[in-house]
Amino acid sequence: MQNPKVRLAAKKNREVDENNLVNYSAWMPDVVLYEDQGYQEGLEKLAFHPNPAFAPKTYEETTLHAMSGVVLIDLDEKRIARFSGPSRSR
């Protein structure tokens, strides 16, 4: 990371990632539906699945719209503690 060009590229990548996260967070409530499933191990448990009323317009929206699974949220820390989707058998 001594190279200024490498540092600048890394900074730009972080900025792009942060902007994407803000954008995804803004439209995620429209893309998937959440179902409160109570608490698990002291964490808020939410199941999520595609919102049938949502029509994806971008590749990112299409990808996220196809997701389903469970998210565990640490309400005290205000962060996602665990995220899982259905496992696939091969």
Secondary structure as UniProt FT lines:
FT   HELIX           4..31
FT   STRAND          32..40
FT   TURN            41..42
FT   STRAND          43..50
FT   TURN            52..53
FT   HELIX           59..65
FT   STRAND          69..74
FT   TURN            75..78
FT   STRAND          79..84
//
